[in-house]
Amino acid sequence: MPYVLQIPLGECGVGLWVHGRHFGIIATEPCRSGLKITYSIDPATGLVAGIRQVLTSHCDARPARAVPELIVVHGISLPPGEFGGPWIEQFFTGDLPPEAHPYFKEIAGLRVSAHVLIQRRGTPVQFVPFGQRAWHAGLSSWRGRNACNDFSVGIELEGTDTDPYEAPQYETLAALIEALCQTYTTLSYQAIVGHSDIAPGRKSDPGKSFSWPKLRALLAAV
């Protein structure tokens, strides 16, 4: 059997060594000590190792021969402009209680999901395996191709168009994109867009508060 050593790294997670070789960090929280966050995706299941999974029925199979070719970055907050609480998770799983907030009565019946949500502290939660089609893009088009859900990965950041996103969210997003591009050769750093790019006029997220230069700098570093 391989010799496996896991060393706790505080809020970052654990470091993983096999036969003395360092295989990176299994992140449970964004690392703030300068150590690199890494994620591993099982191509057979489409799941990210070492993160929380709340799998939802708000998904279905991709069309025949459709593969992930686009990464779509979203922004979401529930109720609008508020952070924290269980509401986004309950929304993506169809369990949002309409009586908990007046706004929830407007959206409680919607069937929406994303592959991954990145919370304000940078903690990722997976709802849909990457091989499945998440319902995140809606009416959308990219380079003349409609129905972007068919061929995209949707990543939601907890945030708004006007509130700056947190540094750990960028770090987690970059690490997930790196893992996605390593796992699916059909994805690349050149095919990353915002929801507003594929649904202009209908959607504005992740908004002007999202720093694309910051994300590009993190991706360039890896």
C-alpha positions as CSV (number, residue, x, y, z in Angstrom):
1,M,0.0,0.0,0.0
2,P,1.2,3.6,-0.7
3,Y,2.4,5.5,2.3
4,V,0.1,8.4,2.7
5,L,0.7,11.3,5.1
6,Q,-1.8,14.1,5.7
7,I,-0.6,17.1,7.7
8,P,-3.2,19.6,9.0
9,L,-2.6,23.1,7.7
10,G,-5.1,25.0,9.9
11,E,-8.0,26.6,7.9
12,C,-6.4,25.7,4.6
13,G,-7.1,21.9,4.9
14,V,-4.5,19.2,4.9
15,G,-1.3,18.7,3.0
16,L,-1.0,15.3,1.2
17,W,2.2,13.4,0.8
18,V,2.4,9.9,-0.8
19,H,5.7,8.0,-0.5
20,G,7.3,11.3,0.4
21,R,6.1,13.1,-2.7
22,H,4.0,16.2,-2.1
23,F,0.7,16.1,-4.0
24,G,-0.6,19.5,-2.8
25,I,-3.4,20.5,-0.5
26,I,-6.8,19.1,0.0
27,A,-8.5,22.4,0.7
28,T,-11.4,22.7,3.1
29,E,-11.1,26.4,3.4
30,P,-9.1,28.9,1.3
31,C,-5.5,29.0,2.3
32,R,-4.4,32.3,3.7
33,S,-0.8,31.3,4.5
34,G,0.6,31.6,1.0
35,L,0.4,27.9,0.4
36,K,-1.2,27.0,-2.9
37,I,-4.8,25.6,-3.0
38,T,-5.2,22.6,-5.3
39,Y,-8.3,20.6,-6.2
40,S,-8.7,17.2,-7.8
41,I,-11.6,16.2,-10.0
42,D,-12.6,12.6,-10.6
43,P,-13.4,12.5,-14.3
44,A,-15.5,9.4,-13.8
45,T,-17.9,11.0,-11.4
46,G,-17.3,14.7,-12.1
47,L,-16.9,15.5,-8.4
48,V,-14.3,17.6,-6.7
49,A,-12.4,15.6,-4.0
50,G,-12.4,17.0,-0.5
51,I,-15.1,19.6,-0.8
52,R,-18.7,19.5,0.5
53,Q,-21.3,18.1,-2.0
54,V,-25.0,18.8,-1.8
55,L,-26.1,17.1,-4.9
56,T,-29.4,18.4,-6.4
57,S,-32.0,17.1,-8.7
58,H,-31.9,20.4,-10.6
59,C,-29.8,19.0,-13.4
60,D,-30.0,16.5,-16.2
61,A,-27.8,14.8,-18.8
62,R,-25.9,16.9,-21.4
63,P,-27.0,16.3,-25.0
64,A,-25.3,13.4,-26.8
65,R,-21.6,14.2,-27.6
66,A,-21.8,17.5,-25.7
67,V,-18.8,18.2,-23.5
68,P,-17.8,21.1,-21.2
69,E,-16.3,23.8,-23.4
70,L,-17.1,27.0,-21.5
71,I,-16.8,28.2,-17.9
72,V,-19.5,30.7,-16.8
73,V,-18.9,32.9,-13.7
74,H,-22.1,34.1,-11.9
75,G,-22.9,36.2,-8.9
76,I,-25.7,35.5,-6.5
77,S,-27.0,36.6,-3.1
78,L,-30.1,35.6,-1.2
79,P,-32.0,37.7,-0.2
80,P,-30.6,40.2,-2.7
81,G,-27.7,42.1,-1.2
82,E,-27.4,39.8,1.9
83,F,-24.7,37.2,2.5
84,G,-24.6,34.1,4.6
85,G,-27.4,31.7,5.7
86,P,-28.7,28.6,4.0
87,W,-30.7,30.3,1.3
88,I,-28.6,29.7,-1.8
89,E,-28.2,26.1,-1.0
90,Q,-31.9,25.7,-0.4
91,F,-32.7,27.5,-3.6
92,F,-30.4,25.2,-5.6
93,T,-32.0,22.1,-4.1
94,G,-35.6,23.2,-4.3
95,D,-36.0,23.6,-0.6
96,L,-36.3,27.4,-0.3
97,P,-39.1,28.3,2.2
98,P,-41.3,31.0,0.6
99,E,-42.3,32.4,4.0
100,A,-38.8,33.1,5.1
101,H,-38.5,36.4,3.1
102,P,-40.9,38.3,0.8
103,Y,-38.5,37.9,-2.2
104,F,-38.4,34.1,-1.8
105,K,-42.1,34.0,-2.8
106,E,-41.0,35.2,-6.3
107,I,-38.4,32.6,-6.9
108,A,-39.3,29.6,-4.7
109,G,-40.8,27.7,-7.7
110,L,-37.8,28.1,-10.0
111,R,-35.6,25.1,-10.7
112,V,-32.0,26.6,-10.8
113,S,-28.6,25.2,-10.0
114,A,-24.9,25.7,-10.5
115,H,-22.1,23.1,-10.6
116,V,-20.3,24.9,-7.7
117,L,-21.0,27.8,-5.4
118,I,-18.1,29.7,-3.8
119,Q,-19.2,31.3,-0.6
120,R,-17.8,34.6,0.7
121,R,-15.0,33.0,2.7
122,G,-14.0,31.1,-0.4
123,T,-15.6,27.8,0.6
124,P,-16.7,25.7,-2.4
125,V,-19.9,23.6,-2.4
126,Q,-20.7,21.3,-5.3
127,F,-24.3,20.8,-6.4
128,V,-24.0,19.1,-9.8
129,P,-21.3,16.8,-11.2
130,F,-19.4,18.4,-14.1
131,G,-20.5,15.7,-16.5
132,Q,-24.1,16.7,-15.9
133,R,-25.9,19.8,-17.2
134,A,-26.6,22.3,-14.4
135,W,-29.4,24.8,-14.9
136,H,-27.5,28.1,-14.5
137,A,-27.3,30.0,-17.8
138,G,-31.0,30.1,-19.0
139,L,-31.6,31.8,-22.4
140,S,-28.0,32.3,-23.6
141,S,-25.6,32.3,-26.5
142,W,-21.9,32.1,-27.0
143,R,-20.1,32.5,-30.3
144,G,-23.3,31.8,-32.2
145,R,-24.2,28.7,-30.1
146,N,-27.4,28.8,-28.1
147,A,-28.3,27.0,-24.9
148,C,-25.0,27.4,-23.1
149,N,-26.1,25.0,-20.3
150,D,-25.5,22.2,-22.8
151,F,-21.7,22.8,-23.0
152,S,-20.7,24.9,-20.0
153,V,-19.8,24.7,-16.4
154,G,-21.5,27.2,-14.1
155,I,-19.7,28.6,-11.0
156,E,-21.6,30.9,-8.7
157,L,-19.9,33.4,-6.4
158,E,-21.8,34.6,-3.4
159,G,-21.9,38.3,-4.1
160,T,-23.5,41.2,-6.0
161,D,-22.8,43.5,-8.9
162,T,-21.8,46.3,-6.6
163,D,-20.1,44.6,-3.5
164,P,-16.4,43.6,-4.1
165,Y,-15.9,39.9,-4.1
166,E,-13.5,38.6,-1.5
167,A,-9.9,37.6,-2.1
168,P,-10.5,33.9,-1.0
169,Q,-13.3,33.6,-3.6
170,Y,-10.8,34.5,-6.4
171,E,-8.3,32.1,-5.0
172,T,-10.8,29.2,-4.9
173,L,-12.2,30.1,-8.3
174,A,-8.7,30.1,-9.9
175,A,-7.9,26.8,-8.3
176,L,-11.2,25.2,-9.5
177,I,-10.6,26.5,-13.0
178,E,-7.1,25.1,-13.0
179,A,-8.5,21.7,-11.9
180,L,-11.2,21.9,-14.6
181,C,-8.8,22.6,-17.4
182,Q,-6.5,19.8,-16.2
183,T,-9.4,17.3,-16.1
184,Y,-11.3,18.4,-19.3
185,T,-9.1,19.1,-22.2
186,T,-12.0,20.8,-24.0
187,L,-11.8,23.7,-21.4
188,S,-9.3,26.4,-21.4
189,Y,-8.4,29.7,-19.7
190,Q,-9.5,31.5,-22.9
191,A,-13.1,30.2,-22.6
192,I,-14.2,31.9,-19.3
193,V,-17.0,34.4,-19.4
194,G,-19.5,36.1,-17.1
195,H,-23.2,35.4,-17.1
196,S,-23.7,38.9,-18.6
197,D,-21.5,37.9,-21.6
198,I,-23.8,35.0,-22.7
199,A,-27.1,36.8,-21.7
200,P,-26.4,40.5,-22.4
201,G,-29.3,42.8,-21.4
202,R,-30.9,40.0,-19.4
203,K,-28.2,39.3,-16.9
204,S,-25.5,41.6,-15.4
205,D,-23.6,39.3,-13.1
206,P,-20.9,38.9,-11.9
207,G,-21.0,42.6,-12.4
208,K,-18.6,45.5,-12.4
209,S,-17.5,44.5,-8.9
210,F,-15.9,41.4,-10.2
211,S,-12.2,41.9,-11.1
212,W,-11.3,40.0,-14.3
213,P,-7.7,41.2,-14.1
214,K,-7.4,39.7,-10.6
215,L,-8.7,36.4,-11.9
216,R,-6.4,36.5,-14.9
217,A,-3.4,37.3,-12.7
218,L,-4.1,34.3,-10.5
219,L,-4.5,32.0,-13.5
220,A,-1.3,33.3,-15.0
221,A,0.5,32.4,-11.8
222,V,-0.5,28.8,-12.1
